[in-house]
Amino acid sequence: MSSKEHAATTDSNSLTQRSTVLTLAIACGLAVANVYYNQPLLADMGRSLNISVQQVGFIPTLTQTGYAVGLLLLVPLGDMMERRWLIVTMLVLLACALVVEATVPNLVWLSVSSFVVGFCSIVAHLVIPLVAHLTHPSERGKVIGTLLSGMILSVLLARSVSGIIGEYLGWRAVYGISAGMMLVLALVIQGRIPQSKPSSTLSYQQLMQSLVQLVREQPVLREAALNVALVFAAFNAMWVTLVFLLESPAYNYDSRVAGLFGLVGLIGVFTTPIVGRVADKRGPRMLVGIAVVLSLSAFVILWIAGGTHLIGLIEPIWDLVYREIKSIFYYLCTQAV
């Protein structure tokens, strides 16, 4: 083979790899977005199914609980099963759950389908190890960092997109469209992504036992996990109640406007590189402390002005997203310990 042919082959492989990473990044972002679609749509769901605010307000909790259970029980399967098959299977199951969500007749089915949607939306956490496997070591950090930024962006835009679609086409259309996208992604990944051999020979029981051992032996990991749990609790408490506050006589806004509030959090995405550099120089603990203070101040502002002034709502949302990003970096830093 001539040098020109060798160079062409190398460029082709590099292009294929970049295309593969992009495909997986899209799958990652669209899958995790399903966990957050319902938050601006809660009021519409309640009216459509004739259920109370208290009942429909529990739906995001079920979705997040399903997501947490999926992380615990399904993600370890990526170490013992062929990853492409597992990702495609989860995308198909997720599409089925979304179809059910789009056609639910009552609160019971809405609750069950919301839990299953969260349970199957862990595709992103199967994709990240596969992306790391397909990426050259010299580019791995950059690719994973870009992928995580895309995940954060998709979480923020998910609310805006679902709010707009829900306003014009109805909340059921959001899940129907998402189900179609999951099936398309499953077909694309099946046809374009290479197979990946399992990275572990341990049984499922041994993998689960290793998780318990890891938690026992790593106090910093326990601290980071608690911090992230509290962050998401505050973050979701804000979003679950926001749509009802915006529909109150004080504001009189619809689900579209509630979703657009997610765009405020885009400011936080652009702070990600800065946070990474500061974490390298000063350490993540200082950033977490600052983020906690900012978050507390955000809730104080919401308590004082959120019921009557729009700025009282925008400020807390920005600060909560800001703290979430800091905590994600804190979590990533602990992985290197």
FIMI-902946 format. One record per residue (C-alpha): x, y, z. Coordinates in nm, 4 decimals. Layout:
// residues N
- X,Y,Z;
...
// end
This chain:
// residues 337
- 0.0000,0.0000,0.0000;
- 0.1367,0.3432,-0.0979;
- 0.1783,0.6257,0.1527;
- -0.1110,0.8144,-0.0082;
- -0.3404,0.5127,0.0207;
- -0.2344,0.4628,0.3828;
- -0.3066,0.8286,0.4610;
- -0.6450,0.8064,0.2905;
- -0.7319,0.4962,0.4915;
- -0.6254,0.6661,0.8144;
- -0.8335,0.9757,0.7362;
- -1.1301,0.7558,0.6496;
- -1.1039,0.5673,0.9789;
- -1.0710,0.8950,1.1692;
- -1.3765,1.0373,0.9941;
- -1.5712,0.7189,1.0665;
- -1.4752,0.7401,1.4309;
- -1.5837,1.1044,1.4576;
- -1.9118,1.0172,1.2873;
- -1.9614,0.7291,1.5294;
- -1.8973,0.9498,1.8313;
- -2.1402,1.2115,1.6984;
- -2.4106,0.9484,1.6496;
- -2.3628,0.8198,2.0021;
- -2.3600,1.1743,2.1410;
- -2.6980,1.2416,1.9801;
- -2.8346,0.9159,2.1214;
- -2.6980,1.0080,2.4610;
- -2.8595,1.3513,2.4668;
- -3.1984,1.2470,2.3281;
- -3.2253,0.9521,2.5664;
- -3.1546,1.1510,2.8828;
- -3.3920,1.4257,2.7680;
- -3.6856,1.1866,2.8160;
- -3.6417,1.2120,3.1923;
- -3.7169,1.5864,3.1854;
- -3.9886,1.6238,2.9221;
- -4.2733,1.5978,3.1732;
- -4.1751,1.8885,3.4002;
- -4.3234,2.1784,3.1946;
- -4.6203,1.9586,3.0966;
- -4.7506,1.8674,3.4423;
- -5.0396,2.1144,3.4442;
- -5.1537,1.9991,3.0985;
- -5.1306,1.6348,3.2095;
- -5.3370,1.7073,3.5177;
- -5.6140,1.8759,3.3202;
- -5.6140,1.6084,3.0495;
- -5.6418,1.3170,3.2929;
- -5.8489,1.5052,3.5499;
- -5.6043,1.4505,3.8366;
- -5.5010,1.6822,4.1169;
- -5.1870,1.8932,4.1430;
- -5.0585,1.6733,4.4246;
- -5.1021,1.3567,4.2184;
- -4.9473,1.4845,3.8968;
- -4.6661,1.6490,4.0920;
- -4.5498,1.3031,4.1929;
- -4.4924,1.1970,3.8295;
- -4.1421,1.3520,3.7932;
- -4.0448,1.1788,4.1182;
- -4.1429,0.8433,3.9695;
- -3.9457,0.9179,3.6532;
- -3.6358,1.0141,3.8496;
- -3.6758,0.7092,4.0738;
- -3.6938,0.4861,3.7682;
- -3.3817,0.6527,3.6341;
- -3.1952,0.5905,3.9611;
- -3.3035,0.2255,3.9713;
- -3.1957,0.1837,3.6093;
- -2.8536,0.3292,3.6871;
- -2.8135,0.0858,3.9729;
- -2.9431,-0.2303,3.8065;
- -2.8870,-0.1873,3.4313;
- -2.5647,0.0092,3.3869;
- -2.3459,-0.2723,3.5294;
- -2.4727,-0.4916,3.2462;
- -2.2550,-0.2847,3.0120;
- -1.9469,-0.4507,3.1603;
- -2.0677,-0.8049,3.0928;
- -2.2739,-0.7789,2.7730;
- -2.2087,-0.6630,2.4189;
- -2.2697,-0.2890,2.4417;
- -2.4172,-0.2214,2.0980;
- -2.6837,-0.4877,2.1466;
- -2.7601,-0.3562,2.4955;
- -2.7901,0.0058,2.3775;
- -3.0177,-0.0876,2.0867;
- -3.2337,-0.3036,2.3136;
- -3.2730,-0.0253,2.5676;
- -3.3642,0.2244,2.2942;
- -3.6377,-0.0084,2.1647;
- -3.7723,-0.0661,2.5165;
- -3.7608,0.3085,2.5786;
- -3.9593,0.3706,2.2592;
- -4.2252,0.1227,2.3762;
- -4.2471,0.2942,2.7157;
- -4.2834,0.6331,2.5458;
- -4.5686,0.5030,2.3286;
- -4.7478,0.3871,2.6417;
- -4.6855,0.7263,2.8029;
- -4.8338,0.8995,2.4991;
- -5.1544,0.6939,2.5194;
- -5.2155,0.6579,2.8960;
- -5.5843,0.6792,2.9976;
- -5.5427,0.7431,3.3703;
- -5.3086,0.8179,3.6599;
- -5.2132,0.4534,3.7211;
- -5.0823,0.3997,3.3690;
- -4.9156,0.7403,3.3719;
- -4.7326,0.6491,3.6924;
- -4.6182,0.3095,3.5636;
- -4.5075,0.4398,3.2242;
- -4.3232,0.7342,3.3827;
- -4.1233,0.4971,3.6018;
- -4.0388,0.2716,3.3046;
- -3.9386,0.5694,3.0880;
- -3.6929,0.6752,3.3570;
- -3.5732,0.3153,3.4007;
- -3.4951,0.2777,3.0289;
- -3.3434,0.6252,2.9814;
- -3.0022,0.5182,3.1150;
- -2.8764,0.4773,2.7568;
- -2.6361,0.7684,2.8071;
- -2.4524,0.5766,3.0781;
- -2.4108,0.2824,2.8450;
- -2.2955,0.5091,2.5640;
- -2.0182,0.6896,2.7562;
- -1.8045,0.3752,2.8147;
- -1.8538,0.2771,2.4509;
- -1.7425,0.6219,2.3333;
- -1.4362,0.5943,2.5576;
- -1.3614,0.2553,2.4022;
- -1.3923,0.3846,2.0452;
- -1.1884,0.7016,2.1019;
- -0.8101,0.7255,2.0879;
- -0.6573,0.7789,2.4363;
- -0.5101,1.1147,2.3336;
- -0.8586,1.2464,2.2475;
- -1.0632,1.0619,2.5092;
- -1.0797,1.3421,2.7643;
- -1.1906,1.5979,2.5068;
- -1.4545,1.3684,2.3591;
- -1.5996,1.2699,2.6964;
- -1.6020,1.6347,2.8081;
- -1.7895,1.7340,2.4924;
- -2.0325,1.4479,2.5454;
- -2.1057,1.5582,2.9030;
- -2.1596,1.9173,2.7898;
- -2.4045,1.7863,2.5328;
- -2.5884,1.5931,2.8029;
- -2.6244,1.9061,3.0151;
- -2.7437,2.0993,2.7107;
- -3.0016,1.8343,2.6278;
- -3.1356,1.8405,2.9853;
- -3.1871,2.2160,2.9600;
- -3.3362,2.2171,2.6102;
- -3.5631,1.9192,2.6833;
- -3.7906,2.1374,2.8941;
- -3.8024,2.4151,2.6361;
- -3.8764,2.1773,2.3488;
- -4.1428,1.9830,2.5378;
- -4.3073,2.3050,2.6563;
- -4.3340,2.4426,2.3023;
- -4.4558,2.1148,2.1485;
- -4.6971,2.0646,2.4357;
- -4.8490,2.4077,2.3840;
- -4.9159,2.3601,2.0108;
- -4.9599,1.9828,1.9672;
- -5.0470,1.8623,2.3165;
- -4.8383,1.6846,2.5783;
- -4.8990,1.3397,2.4285;
- -4.7303,1.4453,2.1045;
- -4.4050,1.5062,2.2929;
- -4.3801,1.1387,2.3855;
- -4.4995,1.0141,2.0486;
- -4.2321,1.2135,1.8666;
- -3.9665,1.1004,2.1131;
- -4.0663,0.7352,2.0650;
- -4.0128,0.7715,1.6910;
- -3.6701,0.9277,1.7452;
- -3.5651,0.6413,1.9756;
- -3.6540,0.3852,1.7076;
- -3.4584,0.5787,1.4433;
- -3.1574,0.5956,1.6753;
- -3.1806,0.2218,1.7404;
- -3.1697,0.1501,1.3665;
- -2.8808,0.3909,1.3072;
- -2.6729,0.2511,1.5941;
- -2.7408,-0.1069,1.4875;
- -2.6212,-0.0294,1.1357;
- -2.3241,0.1999,1.2052;
- -2.1774,0.1245,1.5463;
- -1.9233,-0.1592,1.5706;
- -1.9630,-0.4354,1.8243;
- -1.7866,-0.3982,2.1566;
- -1.6688,-0.6996,2.3533;
- -1.7537,-0.7160,2.7248;
- -1.4812,-0.5649,2.9427;
- -1.5394,-0.7920,3.2427;
- -1.5720,-1.1639,3.3063;
- -1.7483,-1.1126,3.6401;
- -2.1030,-1.2317,3.6919;
- -2.3869,-0.9846,3.7529;
- -2.3892,-1.0732,4.1219;
- -2.0141,-1.0118,4.1477;
- -2.0493,-0.6762,3.9728;
- -2.3187,-0.5649,4.2160;
- -2.1072,-0.6782,4.5097;
- -1.8135,-0.4774,4.3750;
- -2.0345,-0.1657,4.3791;
- -2.1099,-0.2186,4.7472;
- -1.7411,-0.2651,4.8185;
- -1.6542,0.0508,4.6263;
- -1.9002,0.2574,4.8294;
- -1.7608,0.1152,5.1532;
- -1.3972,0.1875,5.0645;
- -1.4350,0.5344,4.9093;
- -1.5582,0.8021,5.1546;
- -1.5086,1.0757,4.8941;
- -1.7370,0.8851,4.6599;
- -2.0058,0.8684,4.9305;
- -1.9734,1.2422,4.9872;
- -1.9973,1.3175,4.6168;
- -2.2996,1.0888,4.5766;
- -2.4802,1.2597,4.8641;
- -2.4001,1.6012,4.7206;
- -2.5300,1.5102,4.3758;
- -2.8462,1.3593,4.5289;
- -2.9198,1.6800,4.7206;
- -2.8494,1.8915,4.4126;
- -3.0952,1.6978,4.1985;
- -3.3548,1.7053,4.4773;
- -3.3379,2.0860,4.4899;
- -3.3199,2.1161,4.1118;
- -3.6292,1.9032,4.0546;
- -3.8243,2.0566,4.3427;
- -3.7805,2.3885,4.1656;
- -3.8903,2.2603,3.8255;
- -4.1839,2.0488,3.9388;
- -4.3487,2.3439,4.1131;
- -4.2482,2.6091,3.8581;
- -4.5154,2.5300,3.6000;
- -4.7959,2.5609,3.8578;
- -4.6572,2.8902,3.9864;
- -4.6340,3.0308,3.6336;
- -4.9971,2.9352,3.5651;
- -5.1154,3.1137,3.8807;
- -5.2885,3.4554,3.8557;
- -4.9614,3.6256,3.9520;
- -4.8078,3.5318,3.6122;
- -5.0757,3.3594,3.3973;
- -4.8233,3.1828,3.1684;
- -4.8633,2.8528,2.9824;
- -4.6440,2.5412,2.9451;
- -4.4559,2.6975,2.6537;
- -4.3266,2.9786,2.8733;
- -4.2472,2.7322,3.1520;
- -4.0343,2.5330,2.9103;
- -3.8554,2.8424,2.7839;
- -3.7282,2.9060,3.1360;
- -3.4876,2.6210,3.0694;
- -3.3014,2.8458,2.8259;
- -3.1862,3.0579,3.1206;
- -2.9753,2.7638,3.2291;
- -2.7751,2.7798,2.9044;
- -2.5604,3.0363,3.0830;
- -2.4397,2.7567,3.3044;
- -2.3257,2.5456,3.0078;
- -2.0802,2.8148,2.9021;
- -1.9286,2.8209,3.2512;
- -1.8285,2.4544,3.2248;
- -1.4761,2.5109,3.0822;
- -1.4105,2.7806,3.3430;
- -1.5222,2.5493,3.6216;
- -1.2890,2.2779,3.4954;
- -0.9889,2.5092,3.5018;
- -1.0715,2.6423,3.8483;
- -1.1222,2.2884,3.9785;
- -0.7749,2.1945,3.8535;
- -0.6164,2.4900,4.0341;
- -0.8210,2.5216,4.3546;
- -0.9828,2.1825,4.3931;
- -1.3509,2.0837,4.3631;
- -1.4362,2.1236,4.7327;
- -1.4115,2.5019,4.7205;
- -1.6383,2.5121,4.4145;
- -1.8984,2.2957,4.5838;
- -1.8968,2.5293,4.8836;
- -1.9488,2.8337,4.6620;
- -2.2228,2.6539,4.4716;
- -2.4048,2.5665,4.7958;
- -2.4019,2.9326,4.9014;
- -2.5301,3.0397,4.5588;
- -2.8057,2.7825,4.5702;
- -2.9175,2.8860,4.9174;
- -2.9224,3.2506,4.8096;
- -3.1291,3.1521,4.5057;
- -3.3977,2.9939,4.7231;
- -3.4011,3.3007,4.9467;
- -3.4567,3.5217,4.6418;
- -3.7347,3.2901,4.5275;
- -3.8982,3.3031,4.8721;
- -3.8865,3.6843,4.8833;
- -3.9624,3.7827,4.5245;
- -4.0569,3.4697,4.3294;
- -4.4287,3.5060,4.3946;
- -4.4558,3.8532,4.2443;
- -4.1460,3.9383,4.0372;
- -4.0190,3.7500,3.7326;
- -3.6517,3.8076,3.8216;
- -3.7173,3.6142,4.1414;
- -3.7761,3.3053,3.9267;
- -3.4960,3.3506,3.6740;
- -3.2221,3.3951,3.9317;
- -3.2928,3.0725,4.1239;
- -3.3086,2.8660,3.8044;
- -2.9711,2.9939,3.6902;
- -2.8122,2.9305,4.0277;
- -2.9539,2.5804,4.0554;
- -2.8216,2.4858,3.7112;
- -2.4915,2.6496,3.8035;
- -2.4674,2.4367,4.1154;
- -2.5630,2.1245,3.9226;
- -2.2755,2.1747,3.6783;
- -2.0317,2.2298,3.9645;
- -2.1466,1.9097,4.1284;
- -2.1054,1.7131,3.8064;
- -1.7454,1.8278,3.7863;
- -1.6981,1.7429,4.1517;
- -1.8285,1.3969,4.0788;
- -1.5974,1.3575,3.7798;
- -1.3001,1.4673,3.9871;
- -1.3717,1.1970,4.2434;
- -1.3597,0.9353,3.9718;
- -0.9919,1.0097,3.9258;
- -0.9165,0.9599,4.2981;
// end
